[in-house]
């Protein structure tokens, strides 16, 4: 395979479909232009352009040129300069040279160390763009940044690249012109951060590190966009869509008017309670509309479950985005089970069939490999849509995970409205990290945040504010007089039925069947997948099987949606329903049961469970029965364990009071947060950081580090923290499962063709998110041991063997036929 250009010029990429060459200079200028635009969102365009221009400067080396020509077939095996490139992707260092050039050009500029700080920030981005942000100081005190900046020229080829770049003189000439402007704009921002963080060095250093990560995001996305558009030129037309918020606003207002008109037409058929509930929902929605013109910042929307938060928050977001000229609305949702429901609700209101571009994008899971490959560069998800719905796990990975997969999306949070649905589900160990990140985004990136829930956690009243807590002015509660609002929307009673020795399996099953037979519909929410399954199995033969349902996160989103739709249709038709579910159903799912049984858990979870009971006020009142199982394996589920203890205390102290009242919920969070205060900085064990430490420290002062006196402005252990974050908290593997259309997608993704179709692969991956299940490392290990997962086209994406997916229970670590009952 040869082209007449194979031995001329300096090559960055070779297009797989037709062997067209993209030169190093072309790629550098393209990435520089895109990165300048992205970094301009935070008023440092020159810095973005600088890192884009130098990120692949090392590709001017002959070592890289021999590697890429050999790897793409421009050299055959008999060529004198041929190298065996198979499996060596990334082993030719082409990221250090540009970082070294920039560091040498900047580090000695300025009497106050301006060039030293700015140079380190930018050099870090360039040096890290294949690995993820590297450690400045390693946990053992090693100065990794200095080592990288002084790496031997035999490996970095800096001198050779300087000489070869003379063939493209505009590259280095433009870089030299950008040095002082980049330092100037960065230093001004640095001064603003210094002034705003005088009371906490921890927060100040976290901001500097997060700011660097934001710039890194601009570079990663710019590089991926340039690469993807070169490989598939037609993709460029899908980018940078012009968003007309006026169109979406007009459609939403018409939709809401039609909804109200429909209620008026049915007024005579509706119960008085339902009509009153609708009036309250209208009041909340109108209040959000009226507040949309207010300045940007962090807002809270504290509304009882069933209060219409989805459309009220959308109304605020659309009008607020128009008022402030924002680019995007991002919904951050606790569970994938709610994404499809909310996405469908938004589409129903604002999307039309003849729209040229879709308004709404769902991001259910990370169907992208951990390690960067050429394929992953082309198909990675970057939230490029006007309205994005994603999960809290994806948001946190974007802000804190290592590597390059998640961080690519971080800059998309700038110039945006970010709505956190059910914010109380934030993992406790991420509290300070989350608060600092959100404060930074709202203070420096033109971001507005809205914290939505019926059970507002006290994120602005933490025990250790010097480590980071949210800044929420009292006037930023979107709906006033919350206490009265909760009284008006009260539709259920919480009844404490816990026993000193707990409830036996047969007793819980008996209560469920009794409520089901008496009320016609009953929802049982448990704390573990094991209990959901064993209760289902215990009851399924006692009632009509068509009436009994099971839900858990081991079912893919599409599977759960099918079950939800069936349940809703039965409830609407007044057919009997008995459902056993994990807590995935309790936050934000629009479903209405006559009775709910909830295993003892945090009071916030119980309140959310109450939102699935008498949701539309059809009954005068309804009951949520709180029970405690005799046997429950939750030793590893600390949030649930502590939540149960604190809820028990609140039950005892507030007996006779409305357990859903805001003041009672505040008392619960006070107890819960006080108990967990030491865990809010994301502790990591000595197995991760070679000593007991925390991600907050590793991403800020790094003051436990033996090299704390190193002469570096940034001392963060970025890579160590990123690896610790993934290893401890977030689901690290997504697997496509053979449910419904997922079978077809697996077949299509596995289809072998001579040329990799990046556009088609990306399209199918997006579709496959609904047919994927997130699994934790222990489950992933079992699946690997069983040979139950298979890689697709060596792309780092996996699918599940059909023998390991049950139509009733979803993913299993054993062949479905072997699945037993002893889970408790």
N, C-alpha and C positions, 0 to 999 in steps of 0.2 A: 504494500500500500504506500504510494508515494504521491507527493504533490510537487509542483514546480517551485513552491515556497519553502520546502522542508529544510533547506539549508541557509535561508536568508532571514534576517531580522531576529528579534527576540520574541519568543512565543510565550503567551500566558496560558491560553487554552486552545484546544482543537475540537471543533464541533463534531460530535459523533456521527451526525446524520450525513454530512457531506464533506468532512475534513477541512472546512473553512478554518482559517487561523485567526485568532484574536491576539494582537500584539500586546506585549507588556505595557507599552506606553498607552495604547488605547484603553486597556483595562484599568490602569492606574487613574487616568483622567476621568473615566466614567465613574469609578467608585468615588473619586474625590468630589465630583459634581453632586452625586447623590448624597454622600455623607455631609457635604456642606449644607444641603437643603434640610436634612434631618436634624443636624446640630443647630441649625438656625432657629429651631423651635425653642431652644433654650438660650438664644442670643449669643452663641459662640460658633458661628458658621466657619470662621477661619480655622478653628481647631478641628472641626470635622473634615474640612478640605485637606488639611495637612496630613491627618492619619490615613485618609483615603489615598492620597497621592503616594505615600511611602509604604503602604502595608505589604505589597508584594515586590518591594524594591530588590529583594534577594533573587528574584527570578532572572535578573540580568547575569547571573553567574553561569559559567559554562557547565558546571555540574548539574544545575537544574535544567538547562537546555538539553543536555544529553539525556537526562532522565525523561523529560516530557516527550522528546522526539522518539525515544525508544519505546516508551509506554503507549504512544498513540499510533505506532506503526510508521512514522515518518523515517525512522531508521529501521532497517531490517537487521536480523541477527548477525549478518556478515559485515555490517558497517563497522568501520574502525573505532568509532566513538560509541557504539552500542553498549548499553548497560542493562542488566536484568532488572527491570523496573517492577516486576510482579511482586506485590506485597510490600513495596517500599514507599508507598505514598506517604508523604509527610516526613520521611527520614532525610530528605534533602532540606536543610534548614534555609528557608527563604523568607522567614519573618524577622529574624534578628537584625539583618543588615539595615533595614529601614529604621528600626528602633535605635540602633547605635548611631546612625547618621543624625537622627533628630536629637538624641540626647547630647551628642557632641556639639551640635549647633545651638542648643538652648541652655544647657546646664550652667554656663558661666555668665549668663546675662542677668543684669539687675543687681542693685546694691542690697536689696532686701530678700534676695533669693527667689525672685520672680521666675527666672528661667529654670531653676532647679525643681520647683514644685510643678510648674506647667510641663516641663520636659519629662518629668517622671510620669505624670498622668498620661501624656500622649504616647510615650515610649512603651508604657505598659500595654496600652491598647494594641499597638502594632505587634509587639512581641508575643502577644497572647491570642492572636486572632485564629489560630488553629487549635489551641489547647483549652481555651477558656482562660480567664484572668489568672495569671500566675501569682504565687506568693511573693510579696515584697520581702518579708522576713519569714522564713520557715519556722515552725514551732520550736525547733531546736536552736534558734537564734541565727541560723545561716542567712547571710544577706544574699538572697536569691536574685534580687534586682541588680545588685552590683555585679554578681557573677555573670548574669546575662549580658549586661552592658560591656563587660570586658572579655567576653567570650572570644577565643582565638580566631583570628582571621582565616585560618585554615578551614574552619567550619562555617563561618558566616560569609566569607568572600566579599567583605565590605569594600576593600580597595579595588578588587576586580569589578564589582558592580558600579563603583564610581566611574571607572574608566569606560566600561561598556555603555553606561547611561549617556555618555557623550553622543552616542548615536541618536538619542532622543533628548536633545538639550533642554527642551521645555520642562521636563520633569523636575530636574534639580533646580533649574532657574526659578520655577514657580515655587518650589519648596523654600528656597532662600527668601523669596518675597513674603512668604507667609509667616516666617519665624516671629517677627516682632508683633504683627497684628494678632496672631494667635495668643501670644503671651499677654498682650494688653487686655484682650477681652476676658481671658480666663482669670487674670489677676483681679479685675473688677468684680467678677462673681465671687472670687475667693474672699475679698474684703467684705462683701455683703454677708457671706456665711459666717465669717469671724465675728461680725457685729451681732448677728442674730443668735449666736450660740455661746455667748460669754459665760453663761452659768453652768455649762456642762462640756467638758473636754471630750467625754465619750460621744455625745451627740455630734459635736463638731467634727471629730475624726470619722464618725460613721457617714456624715454628709459628704466629706471629701471622697471617701471610698465609693459611696453610692453615685456621686457625680461622675466619677471615673467610669463606673459601670454603665451609666447612662450613655456616655460618649462611646464606650465599647459597643453598646447596642447599636448605635448609629453606624459604626464601621461594619459590624457583622452583617446587618441587614443590607447595607449598601453593596457589600461584596457579594452577597447571595443574589441580590436583585440583578446586578450586572452579569453574573454568571448565568442565571436562569434566563435572562432576556437574550443573551448571546446564543445559548443552546436552543431556545425557542423564541425567536424574535416576535412572533405574534402575541406573546404574553404581555408585552409592554403596553398594549392598548387597554388591558384590564387594570392597569395601575393608575393611581392618581385620579380616580373618578371625582368629578365635580359633585359635591354634595349640596343639594338644595333642601335645607331644613324646612323651607316654606311648604314644599310639596308634602313632606311627611307630616308637618303640623296640620295642614288643611285636611289631609286624609284622616288623621287621628280625631280631629274635632268633629268631622262628619260622622265617623264611626261611633263616637261617644254619644252624639246627638241621636243617632238611630237607635242605639241601645236604650237610651232613656225613653224614646218614643215607644219602643216595644214594651217597656215596663208600663207605660201609661195605658197602652192598649189592653194590657192584661190586668190592670189594677183591680178590677172586681174579682178576679180569680186568685189574687195573692193574699197571703195572710198579712195582718197588720204588722207583725214582727218583721217580716220580709221587706215590707215597704219602708219601715223605719230604718232598717239596715241599709237599704238603698240610698236613703236620704243622707245617712252618715257617710257613705262611700262618695256621694257627690260632693259633700262638704270637704272631705279630705282631698279629692281631686282638684276642686276649685281653689283650695288653699295652696296646693303645690303649684298650680298655674300662676297664682298671684305672686308667689315668692320667686318665680323663675328669673325675674329681672334683677334680683339682688346680686351683689358682688360674688366673685368666685371664692371658694374656701371649702371647709369641711362642714357638712350639714348632717343632721340626724332626722330620720323620719320614723317616729315611734308610733306605730299604729297597731291596734289589736289584730290578731289573725282574722282573715276574712274581710279586712278593711279596704281591699282594692289597691294594694301597694303597687302591683305591676303596672297598671295603667296610670296611676297617680304619679309614680316615679318617672315613667316614660314621658308623661306630659311635662313635668318639670324639666327633664333632661333635654327634650327637643327645643323647648322655648329658651332654656338657658344656653344651649349650644348656639342657637341663632343669635341671641343677644350678645354673646361674647366671641362670636366667630370661631367656634371650636370645630374640630375635624371629626370627632368620633364619640360614640357612646359605648361604654363597656359595662356589661352586666357581669358581676362576679358572684357565682352561685355555689352553694355548698355541695350539691350533689348533681351528678349527671342526669339523675332521674327528673330533675326540674328543668333542665336546659331545653329539651324538646317542647315541653309544655309552654314555657315562657316564650320561646322562639315562635311557636305557632300562634300564640296570642298576639305577639307584636306583628308578625306577618299578616295576620288577619286584619289588623287595623291599618297598616300603612303600605303593604306591598300590593301591587297590581300585576296581573298576568303579563301585561305588555311592557313592564319595566325592562329597560335595556340591561341594567345591572341589578343584582339582588341587594336589598338593603341589609339583610340579616345574615350573619355567619355564625354557625355553632362550632365551638371547639371543645369536644367532649374529652379527648385524651391525647396523649403524646404518642402517636403512631410514627415516631421518628427514632432512628437509632441513637444510642448514647454517643458513639464515636462518629465523628464527622467523616463522611465519604463524599465523593463527587455527586453521587445520587442524592444524598441528604441535602447537599447545598442547593439542589435544584427543586426539591419538593418540600422543604421545611415550611411550617405554618408561621405567618407573621401578622395575623390579625388585620389584614388589609381589607376592611369593609366599614361602612358607616356605623353599623350597630353590631357589636360582637358579644356573644354570650359564651362565657368560659367558666371554669370552676375555680374555687379558692386554691386548690392544689396547683393549678396552672398559673394563677397569679403569683403565688409564693415562689414557685420555681422560676418564673420570669425575674423575680426580684432577687433571689438568693441562691439558686442552684449553680453548680459549676458547669464547665463545658461551654459550648456555644449554642446549644439547642434552644433553651428557654430565653436566654438574655436577648436574643434577636428581637423579641417583641417589646422590650421595655420602653423604647422611645415612643411606641404607639400610645402610651398612657399620657403623653404630653398633649396639650391642647384638646383635652377630652373631659367628658363627664364619666366618672367611674362610680357605678352604683353597686354597693355591696348588699346583696340580698341575704337576709338572715346572718348578720354580722356576728352574732353570738357563737357561731360555729367555728370561728377563728381558732386554730390550735393554740392552746395556752402557751406552749413553749415559743411560739412566734410573736408573742404580744409586743415586746419592746422593738423587735425588728420591724414588725408591721407598722407600728406607730411612727417610728422614725422615717421609714420609707414613705408613708403617706404624708407626713408633715413636709418632707422634702418635695414631693411631687406637687403638692398644693401651694407651696411657697415659691418654688423656682421653675416649674414647668407648665404653668398655666393650666393646672388640672383642678377640677372640682370633684369632690367626693361626697357621696350620700350614703349614710349608714342606715339601712332599712331593717327593721325587725319589730316584733311585738315585745321582745325581751332584750332591751338595750343593755349591753355590758358597759361597765364603768371604765372605758378605755381612756377617759380624760381625768380619772381619779385613781391612779395607780399608787401603790405603796412606795415605789422608787421612781419618782418623776425624772430624776437626773439621768436615768437610763432611757428615757423616752416615753412620753404619753401623748395622746392626741390633743391638739389645740382646737377645742370646739366652743366658740362663744355661746353663751346661753341663748342669745337671740337667734342662733342658727338651728334651733329645733323648728322644723317646717310647720308642724301643727301644734298650736298652743293648747293649754289646759288638757294635758294628757290624762290626768286623773278622771276628769269628767267624761272624756271620750271613752275610756275603758268601761266606765259604768254604763254608758249608753249602749255599748256594743257587747255587753256581757250576755252570753248565750248558753254557758255550761257551768256546772259546779264540779270542782275537784273533790273527790272523796278518798280519804286515806283509808285503805283497807289492808295495810301492811300488818303482818303478824310477827310476833317475837321469833318464831321458828321458821317463818316463811311458808309459802304455798307449795304444795306438792303438784307435780305435773298433772295428775288426774283432777285436782281441784281447779287448777287454772283452765284446763280443757272444759271442765264442767261449767265454770262461770261463763266461758266464751260461748258455749252451745246454748246455755240458758238465756244470755243476752241476745243472741242471734234469734232464738225462737220467739222471744218476747218482743223484741224491737224490729225484727226483720233484717237489720243490718248491724254488724259489729266489726270493729277494727281492733286487732290486738297488735300492739307495737312492743317489740322486745329489744334487748340490748345486743344480742349476738345472732349470727346466722344459724348456729346450732339450735337455739331455742325456736327460731322461726320454723325450721324444718321439722323438728320433733313434734311441735304442737300441730302443725299441718298434718303430719302423718297420723297423729293420735286422733284427730277429729274428722279426717276426710271420709272415713267409712261410716260416720255417725249421722251425716246429713247428705243431701243431694250433692254429688261431686261437682256439678255445674255451678254450685253456689260458693265453693271454697277456693281460695286463692292464696298463693305464696309469693312473697317479694323479697329479694335481697340484692346486694351489689354484685353477686356472682352471676346475675343475669345481665346481659348487655342492655343498653338503653332502649334499643328497638324492641327487645323482648318485654321489658317493663312497660313501655308505652302501650304495647298491645294489651297487656293485662290491665293497665289503668283504663284504657278505652272500654274494655269489656265491662269492668267494674262500674264505670260511670254510666254506661248504657243500661246496665241492670238496675242501678240505683234510680236512674231517671224513670225507668219503666216500673218502679216499685217492686222489683224482683229481689228475692233474698240474697244477701252477700255476707260471707264470713271471710275475712282477710287476715292473714298472719304476715307481719312485715318487720324488718329491721327498721331503724330510725330514719332510713332514707325517705320514708313517706311523710315524715312529720313536718318538714320545713318547706313550706311554699307550695305543696301539692294541692291543686284545686279539686278536692274530693270531699264528700259530705256523708258521714255515717250518723246513724241515730244513737250509737253507743260506742265508746272507746274504752279499751282496757290497756293500761300502760304499765310496763314494768318500772319499778322504782328507778329513777335516774335523776339527773340534774333538774331543778325546777324549771329551767328554761326549756328543756326537752319536753317536760310534762305540759308546759304551756303551749308549746308548738303542737303537741299531740292533740291538745284541746281544740286547736284550729281545724282539725279534721272532723270535729264532732258538731253537729247542728250548725254547720258553717253558714248556711243561708237562712238561719233562723226560722225554719219551717215549723219546728217544735217550740212550745213555750219555754221549755228548758230541757237539758240533757245532762248526762253524767259521764265523767271520766273516772274510771275506777283504777286506783293506783295499788298494785300488788307487788309483793317481793317474792321471787321464787326461792324455794328451799335450797336449790343447788344451782349455782351460776358461776361459770369460769370467766372471771373478768380481772384476774390479777394483773394482766398486761394492759388492761384498759383503764389507766389511771384517771382519766377525765370522768368516766362513768363511776368509778369507785368512790372518788372524792365527792362527785355530784350527789350520789346516793346519800352519803353521810351528811352533807350540808342541807339537803332537802329534808331529811329526817329531823334535823335540828329546827328548820323553819316550820315544819308541820307542828312540832311540839310548841314552839314559841308563838305561833300565829293561829292556833286552833280557834275556829269560829270566825276568822277573817276571810275575806275574799283572797284566795291564794294566787289569783291572777292579777291582782292590783299592782301598779307600778312600784309602790313603796315596799311591798313584800318582795318583789323581784330584786329591787336594789339591795335589800337586806341579804338575800341569797347570794348575789354577786359579791357583796362585801365579804361574806364568810368564805366563799369559794376562792376569790382572788387573794385574800389574805393567806389562805392555806397554801396556795400555789405560787406565791410571789417569787420565791427563789428559782422557780422553773421558767419564768417569763423571759429570760435572756437566752434561751435555747442552750442548756448545758450540754456539753459533749464529754465523753469519757476519755481517760488517758489512752485508750486504744486508738482514738482518732487523732488527738492533738499531742500525744506523748505526755499528757498531764491532764488533770481535770481543768476544764476551761469552758468557755461559752462562745457561741457564734457571734454574739454581740461584741465580745472582746476581740475576737479574731478579725472582725470587720470594722473595728474602730481603733482604739488605742493600742491593742495588742500588748498591754502592759505587763502580762505575765511572761512575755517572751524574753529569753536570755539575751537577745540582741536589742533590747529596748533602747539602748543608747546609740544605736546605729544612726549615722548622719543621713537619715532619709526623712522626707516630709510625710510620705505614706509608708506605714509599717504593716499594713494589713496582710493577713495570711488568706488571700482570696481563694486560692485553689483548695487549701485544706478545709476552709469553711464550706465551700461549695460541695466538696465530696462528703463532708459530714452531714450536710443538710439532706442530701439525697439518701445517704446510707441509713439515716435514723428515722426520717419522718415521712417523706413523700413516697407514694407508690412509684416504683422505678421501672415497671414493665407493663406495657399494654399488649394484649394479644387479641387478634381478630378471631371471633368465634363463629362456628357454622350454624348460625340461627337465621332462618329466612333468607333474605337477599344477601346476607353475609356469605352464604355458600357460593353464590355467583361471583361476588367480589373476590373471594379467595382464589377461585379458578382464574379470574381475569388477571389478578395481580401476579399469579404464579406463571402465567403464560410466557413462554420463552420466545424472545424475538432477537434478531441479530443486533438491532439498535435499541438502546434504552429509551423509551418514550416517557420523558420526564413529565410532560403536561398530562398525559393520560394516567400515569402513575399517581401524580398529585391529586387529580380529580377523584380517583378511586379511593385514595387514602382518606380524603375528606369524607366521602360517603361511608367508608368503613369505620369511622369513629363511632357511629351509632351501633355498630356491631362488634365493639371491642369491650373487653373487661380489664380493669386495672387490677393488678395483683401485687401483693407485697412480696419482698424477697423470699420469705420462708415458703410461700405458696409457689413462687416461680421455681425455686430449687426443686420442689417435689415434682412439678410438671416436667422439668428437664430430666430428672431421674427416671420418670416414667416414659420418656420419649413421647410426651403428649403434645409438644410444641415443635413447629418446624419453621425454619427461616425462609423468607420469600426472596428469591433472586439475589441472595447475599447482600440484601439492602438493610439488614438490621431490623427488619419488620417480621413479626411472627404470627402464625395462625395456629389454632387449636385443633387437634385431632377430634373428629366428630364423636368418638367413643367417650370423650370426656366432657360432653355437654348434655345436660338433662333438660328435657322440655318443661319439667316442673321446677327444678332448682338451679339450673344454669351450670356454670363451670364447676368441675369436680377434679380433685387431685387423684382420683381413682376411676377406673372404668365405671361408667354409670351403673351397670348391673351389679357391681360389687359394693355399692354405697350402703353403709350400715346405718344403725340407729343410735349407737352409743356415743353421742356428741357432748353430753352435758358434764 
